[in-house]
């Protein structure tokens, strides 16, 4: 009766063709539902796009505040990017602003400086409007 013992020995070592049942793996839970958009989301996305434009233009023109713009966007993302999809939308708006000017300008020109000045003014208006209307 050596044959049954050999079969048992193989099973105990995991040599059987049948796999031992595994403990139930933790099923992935679906992500929580996306909260409804905040009433200020449209302005916040525009502000992100403005910051992206300024990040490119101010760096291109070697402005003293060039390093501030990516840092401002990082702070905005930390404060407002509460869900992955919201972070993606904010980052997408920033990247649109950045790429839009990176395709147009290769060197700093008077037009690039004028565009940057207009974006600084628009960014100030947006940030003041957001802060006064929605607190923060």
C-alpha positions as CSV (number, residue, x, y, z in Angstrom):
1,X,0.0,0.0,0.0
2,X,2.8,2.4,-0.8
3,X,0.9,4.0,-3.6
4,X,-1.8,5.7,-1.4
5,X,0.9,7.0,1.0
6,X,2.9,8.5,-1.9
7,X,-0.3,10.3,-3.1
8,X,-0.9,11.6,0.4
9,X,2.7,12.8,0.7
10,X,2.4,14.7,-2.6
11,X,-0.8,16.4,-1.5
12,X,0.7,17.5,1.8
13,X,3.6,19.1,0.0
14,X,1.4,21.0,-2.4
15,X,2.3,18.7,-5.4
16,X,-1.3,17.9,-6.1
17,X,-2.8,19.2,-9.4
18,X,-5.6,20.6,-7.3
19,X,-4.8,23.9,-5.6
20,X,-5.6,24.3,-2.0
21,X,-8.4,26.8,-1.5
22,X,-7.0,30.2,-0.8
23,X,-8.4,32.5,1.8
24,X,-10.8,34.9,0.3
25,X,-8.9,37.8,-1.1
26,X,-10.1,41.2,-0.1
27,X,-12.2,42.5,-2.9
28,X,-11.5,46.0,-4.1
29,X,-14.1,48.4,-3.1
30,X,-15.3,50.8,-5.7
31,X,-14.1,54.4,-5.1
32,X,-16.5,56.6,-3.2
33,X,-18.8,58.6,-5.5
34,X,-17.6,61.9,-6.7
35,X,-19.1,64.7,-4.7
36,X,-21.1,67.3,-6.8
37,X,-18.9,70.1,-8.2
38,X,-18.4,73.1,-5.9
39,X,-20.1,76.3,-7.0
40,X,-16.6,77.8,-7.6
41,X,-15.1,74.9,-9.6
42,X,-15.3,76.8,-13.0
43,X,-13.4,79.8,-11.5
44,X,-10.9,77.4,-9.8
45,X,-10.2,75.6,-13.1
46,X,-9.7,78.9,-14.8
47,X,-7.3,80.0,-12.1
48,X,-5.4,76.7,-12.5
49,X,-5.1,77.4,-16.3
50,X,-3.9,81.0,-15.6
51,X,-1.3,79.7,-13.1
52,X,-0.1,77.2,-15.8
53,X,0.2,80.0,-18.4
54,X,2.1,82.1,-15.9
55,X,4.4,79.2,-14.9
56,X,5.5,79.0,-18.5
57,X,5.6,82.7,-19.4
58,X,7.3,83.9,-16.3
59,X,10.0,81.2,-16.6
60,X,10.5,81.9,-20.3
61,X,11.1,85.6,-19.5
62,X,13.3,84.9,-16.5
63,X,11.0,86.8,-14.1
64,X,12.1,86.9,-10.5
65,X,8.8,85.2,-9.5
66,X,9.0,82.4,-12.0
67,X,9.5,79.7,-9.3
68,X,6.4,80.8,-7.4
69,X,3.9,79.7,-10.0
70,X,4.4,75.9,-9.8
71,X,4.5,76.3,-6.0
72,X,1.2,78.1,-6.0
73,X,-0.3,75.4,-8.1
74,X,1.0,72.7,-5.7
75,X,-0.6,74.6,-2.8
76,X,-3.9,74.9,-4.7
77,X,-3.8,71.1,-5.5
78,X,-3.2,70.3,-1.8
79,X,-6.0,72.5,-0.7
80,X,-8.6,71.8,-3.4
81,X,-7.7,68.4,-4.9
82,X,-9.8,66.4,-2.5
83,X,-10.5,63.5,-4.9
84,X,-8.5,62.0,-7.7
85,X,-10.8,63.2,-10.4
86,X,-10.7,66.7,-9.0
87,X,-6.9,66.7,-8.9
88,X,-6.9,65.5,-12.5
89,X,-9.2,68.3,-13.6
90,X,-7.0,70.9,-11.8
91,X,-3.8,69.5,-13.2
92,X,-5.4,69.3,-16.7
93,X,-6.3,73.0,-16.6
94,X,-2.8,73.9,-15.4
95,X,-1.2,71.8,-18.2
96,X,-3.5,73.3,-20.8
97,X,-2.4,76.8,-19.8
98,X,1.3,75.8,-19.8
99,X,1.2,73.9,-23.1
100,X,-0.8,76.6,-24.8
101,X,2.1,79.0,-24.5
102,X,4.8,76.5,-24.8
103,X,3.6,75.8,-28.4
104,X,3.6,79.5,-29.2
105,X,6.6,81.0,-27.5
106,X,10.2,79.9,-27.8
107,X,11.8,83.1,-26.6
108,X,10.6,86.0,-24.4
109,X,9.0,88.7,-26.5
110,X,7.1,91.9,-25.6
111,X,3.9,90.0,-26.4
112,X,4.8,87.2,-23.9
113,X,5.4,89.9,-21.2
114,X,2.1,91.5,-22.1
115,X,0.3,88.2,-21.9
116,X,1.9,87.4,-18.5
117,X,0.9,90.8,-17.2
118,X,-2.7,90.2,-18.3
119,X,-2.7,86.8,-16.6
120,X,-1.4,88.2,-13.4
121,X,-4.3,90.7,-13.4
122,X,-6.8,88.0,-14.2
123,X,-5.4,85.7,-11.6
124,X,-5.6,88.4,-9.0
125,X,-9.3,89.1,-9.9
126,X,-10.1,85.4,-9.8
127,X,-8.4,84.8,-6.5
128,X,-10.0,87.8,-4.8
129,X,-13.4,86.9,-6.2
130,X,-13.1,83.4,-5.0
131,X,-11.9,84.5,-1.5
132,X,-14.6,87.1,-1.1
133,X,-17.5,85.0,-2.4
134,X,-16.6,81.6,-1.0
135,X,-14.3,82.4,1.9
136,X,-10.7,81.3,2.1
